[in-house]
Amino acid sequence: MNNFKLAELLEKIIDNRGKTPPLVETGFELIESSSLVGDRKYPYYNSISKYVTSHIFNTWFRSGHPQKNDILIATVGANIGSVAIMGENRGCIAQNLVALRVKINLIDPHYLFYFLFWDRTNKLLKNLDIGAAQPSIKVPHLLEIEIPLPKIGIQIKIGTILSAYDDLIECNTRRIRILEEMAQAIFREWFVHFRFPGHEGMRMVESELGLVPEEWEVRKLGDIAEEVRRNVEPNNLDSNIPYFGLEHIPRKSIALSDWGFAKNVQSTKHKFFKGEILFGKIRPYFHKVGVAPVDGVCSSDAIVIRPKKSEYFGLVLFCVSSEDFVNHATQTSQGTKMPRANWNVLVNYPVVIPPKLLLDEFNNIASDMVDLIITKIFQNTNLRCTRDLLLPKLISGWIDVSELDIRIPEAEA
């Protein structure tokens, strides 16, 4: 196995660091460094993606656009060294990113991705930081990294093995996203549009919220949910207890699939239990609301919400994670530079409560979906652990794959 400098293995470098182009609501996607967070293999779409016009796409980015199998690396900002591989030809890259196009006769792009993703290499990338005001990697320094190269056939096998784990992770992630969308859609149909099972012919009556179905109650959130404060000091925590900071809570997703551990905690935190709801109260417009998949502790910048009765779980969860509620929390937040949502204000948010049979039916649907989401989260955790154990052993050659009969995708064979 011979070592090569990264510069020797590249056909092209696309570097569009500069001013942010004019943005529009739809068009060609602008892939930013935030799309490379976590351990996702591919840069991901999200609800706050940015776009440019076809004119800007064709004229602004003169060094080109990333193509399928190009490697993206964040070179400026808090997540320098984060990497992804393009799964499709899609959009253009923003400043603070570079795209690397490899010489495919020398190196398999998936092998390069996993080499750069490897913890040991990623630490090396972060150590290239020479920034003063903010972390920064100079491209010439990046190109000096040495990469061990087995034969191309071995590289492809290694990339195929590791990709299989990421493909399963991505499949589970898509299922989680679909489950969330289904649950939110059911919530809106039943509790906003009042198109619940048996709604035909239901008599509507006036209320403070307008017309609601007869026999439904208009109550306040505080009647069915409460804030739970279980303060705990860092010196009283087991170092292996899961810790959720606001950075671990995704935007517009109730699935909390990432967390740290209490060994890094240095201030008072809130204890929570599995199934309780974490609501990010700082800058609530970031829409950080999720259901805890485990027992643990969280930042004091999160409100721990618990339904007062188990049958209220689904209603409370999908109410406080809805766009309307988050907008209300934003509008009633206090402070200018660092607005904070106030639970003592949020308790007055009006909610509609159906008769018990309908409430139980929705709660069963919501609970089953949340349980399945949590199951998928832990399946992904196990897949990541296995992949990360295999990765260094495969790249170092400790595990010999030369004799393995691996079906290689036709496009890469």
Long-range contacts (C-beta under 8 A, 24 or more apart in sequence): 1-148, 1-149, 1-150, 1-397, 2-148, 2-149, 3-146, 3-147, 3-148, 3-149, 4-106, 4-107, 4-146, 4-147, 4-149, 5-143, 5-144, 5-145, 5-146, 5-147, 6-100, 6-142, 6-143, 6-144, 6-145, 6-146, 6-147, 7-143, 7-144, 8-106, 9-102, 9-103, 9-106, 9-107, 9-112, 9-147, 9-149, 10-100, 10-101, 10-102, 10-103, 10-143, 11-101, 11-102, 11-103, 12-64, 12-100, 12-101, 13-63, 13-98, 13-99, 13-100, 13-101, 13-139, 14-63, 14-64, 14-65, 14-66, 14-70, 14-93, 14-98, 14-99, 14-100, 14-101, 15-63, 15-98, 15-99, 15-139, 16-61, 16-63, 16-92, 16-93, 16-94, 16-95, 16-97, 17-75, 17-76, 17-95, 17-96, 17-97, 17-98, 18-95, 19-95, 20-94, 20-95, 21-52, 21-56, 21-60, 21-61, 22-52, 22-53, 22-56, 23-50, 23-51, 23-52, 24-51, 24-52, 24-53, 25-51, 26-51, 27-51, 27-52, 27-53, 27-54, 27-57, 28-52, 28-53, 28-54, 28-56, 28-57, 28-91, 28-92, 29-90, 29-91, 29-92, 30-91, 30-92, 30-93, 30-94, 31-66, 31-72, 31-90, 31-91, 31-92, 31-93, 31-94, 31-97, 32-94, 32-96, 32-97, 33-74, 33-76, 33-77, 33-79, 33-82, 33-94, 33-96, 33-97, 34-79, 35-84, 36-72, 36-74, 36-79, 36-82, 36-83, 36-84, 36-97, 37-79, 37-82, 38-258, 39-117, 39-384, 40-84, 40-170, 41-84, 41-85, 41-87, 41-113, 41-163, 41-166, 41-169, 41-170, 42-84, 42-85, 42-86, 42-87, 42-170, 43-72, 43-84, 43-86, 46-251, 46-252, 47-251, 47-252, 48-251, 50-94, 51-91, 52-92, 57-91, 57-92, 60-92, 61-92, 61-93, 65-89, 65-91, 65-92, 65-93, 66-90, 66-91, 66-92, 66-93, 66-99, 67-101, 69-102, 69-109, 69-110, 70-99, 70-100, 70-101, 70-109, 71-99, 71-100, 71-102, 71-109, 71-112, 71-113, 71-116, 72-97, 72-98, 72-99, 72-100, 73-97, 73-98, 73-100, 73-116, 73-125, 73-137, 73-142, 75-136, 75-137, 75-138, 75-139, 75-142, 76-131, 76-134, 76-135, 76-136, 76-137, 77-134, 77-135, 78-134, 78-135, 80-125, 80-126, 80-129, 80-135, 80-136, 80-137, 81-122, 81-125, 81-126, 81-128, 81-137, 83-113, 83-116, 83-117, 83-122, 84-113, 85-109, 85-110, 85-113, 98-139, 98-142, 105-152, 106-149, 106-152, 107-147, 107-149, 107-152, 107-155, 108-152, 108-155, 108-156, 108-158, 108-159, 108-412, 109-159, 110-156, 110-158, 110-159, 110-160, 110-162, 110-163, 110-412, 111-155, 111-156, 111-158, 111-159, 111-395, 112-147, 113-159, 114-158, 114-159, 114-162, 114-391, 114-395, 115-147, 115-148, 115-395, 117-391, 118-391, 118-392, 118-395, 119-388, 119-392, 120-392, 121-145, 148-395, 148-396, 150-397, 153-402, 154-401, 154-402, 156-408, 156-412, 156-413, 157-401, 157-402, 157-404, 157-406, 157-408, 158-394, 158-395, 158-401, 159-412, 160-406, 160-407, 160-408, 160-409, 160-412, 161-390, 161-394, 161-401, 161-406, 162-387, 162-390, 162-391, 162-394, 165-383, 165-384, 165-386, 165-387, 165-390, 166-387, 168-379, 168-383, 169-380, 169-383, 169-384, 172-376, 172-379, 172-380, 172-383, 173-257, 173-376, 173-380, 175-372, 175-376, 176-255, 176-257, 176-373, 176-376, 176-377, 177-253, 179-369, 179-372, 179-373, 179-376, 180-253, 180-254, 180-255, 180-369, 180-373, 182-369, 183-314, 183-318, 183-365, 183-366, 183-369, 183-370, 184-318, 184-321, 184-322, 186-362, 186-365, 186-366, 187-314, 187-318, 187-319, 187-322, 187-362, 187-366, 188-322, 190-354, 190-358, 190-362, 191-315, 191-318, 191-319, 191-352, 191-354, 191-362, 192-324, 196-354, 196-358, 196-362, 197-358, 197-361, 207-352, 208-350, 209-350, 209-352, 212-352, 213-354, 215-354, 215-355, 216-352, 216-353, 216-354, 216-355, 217-352, 217-353, 218-350, 218-351, 218-352, 218-353, 219-350, 219-351, 219-352, 219-353, 220-347, 220-348, 220-349, 220-350, 220-351, 221-316, 221-319, 221-320, 221-346, 221-347, 221-348, 221-349, 221-350, 221-351, 222-347, 222-348, 223-308, 223-351, 224-307, 224-308, 224-309, 224-312, 224-315, 224-316, 224-351, 224-353, 225-305, 225-306, 225-307, 225-308, 225-312, 225-316, 225-320, 225-347, 226-305, 226-306, 226-308, 227-303, 227-304, 227-305, 227-306, 227-343, 228-270, 228-272, 228-276, 228-304, 228-305, 228-306, 229-270, 229-304, 230-270, 230-271, 230-272, 230-304, 231-268, 231-269, 231-270, 231-271, 232-268, 232-269, 232-270, 232-271, 232-297, 233-268, 234-262, 234-265, 234-266, 234-267, 234-268, 234-269, 237-262, 237-265, 237-269, 237-297, 238-262, 239-263, 241-295, 241-296, 241-297, 242-294, 242-295, 242-296, 242-297, 243-269, 243-296, 243-297, 243-298, 244-278, 244-292, 244-296, 244-297, 244-298, 244-299, 244-302, 245-298, 245-299, 246-280, 246-282, 246-286, 246-288, 246-299, 246-301, 246-302, 249-278, 249-280, 249-288, 249-289, 249-290, 249-302, 250-288, 250-290, 251-286, 251-287, 251-288, 252-287, 253-290, 254-289, 254-290, 254-291, 254-317, 254-321, 254-370, 254-373, 255-290, 255-291, 255-373, 255-377, 256-290, 256-291, 256-292, 256-293, 256-377, 257-293, 257-377, 257-380, 257-381, 259-294, 259-296, 262-296, 262-297, 265-297, 267-300, 268-300, 269-297, 269-298, 269-299, 269-300, 270-297, 270-298, 270-299, 270-300, 270-302, 270-304, 271-295, 271-296, 271-297, 272-296, 272-297, 272-298, 272-304, 275-313, 275-370, 276-304, 276-305, 276-306, 277-304, 277-305, 277-306, 277-316, 277-317, 277-320, 277-321, 278-302, 278-303, 278-304, 278-305, 279-303, 279-304, 279-305, 279-320, 279-329, 279-341, 281-329, 281-333, 281-340, 281-341, 281-342, 281-343, 282-338, 282-339, 282-340, 283-333, 283-338, 283-339, 284-326, 284-329, 284-330, 284-333, 284-339, 284-340, 284-341, 285-326, 285-327, 285-330, 287-323, 287-326, 289-320, 289-321, 289-326, 290-321, 291-317, 291-370, 291-373, 291-374, 293-374, 293-377, 293-378, 301-340, 303-341, 303-343, 310-363, 311-356, 311-359, 311-360, 311-363, 312-359, 312-363, 313-363, 313-366, 313-367, 314-362, 314-363, 314-364, 314-365, 314-366, 314-367, 314-370, 315-351, 315-353, 315-359, 315-362, 315-363, 315-366, 317-366, 317-370, 318-366, 319-349, 319-351, 325-349
